[in-house]
Amino acid sequence: MRTAYWAGDIESARSQAAALAAAHPDNPEVAGELGNLAFALRDYPAAAEAWTQAGLILIERGEPARVISFLPILQSIAPDKAAALAAQLQER
């Protein structure tokens, strides 16, 4: 995915990222990378959705520090999703 992205093959990168996310729905790294790719492509709704998914998985795994690290950028593109994740963190 990264190789395709850096080679300028954006559609291939997006396709590979989507396939990885479908094959590994419980992997926060894959969801995070999908969010990073979407953000780089300025597809902010897709980035927010992917990062939210990554955050929920990380919260479930008991890794709140990793979620806190990307909350500010999520806040800038999707305040409602950032607030929901922050609320989930507080419940834990």
Secondary structure, DSSP 8 states (H G I E B T S, - for coil): -HHHHHTT-HHHHHHHHHHHHHH-TT-HHHHHHHHHHHHHTT-HHHHHHHHHHHHHHHHHHT-HHHHHHHHHHHHHH-HHHHHHHHHHHHH-
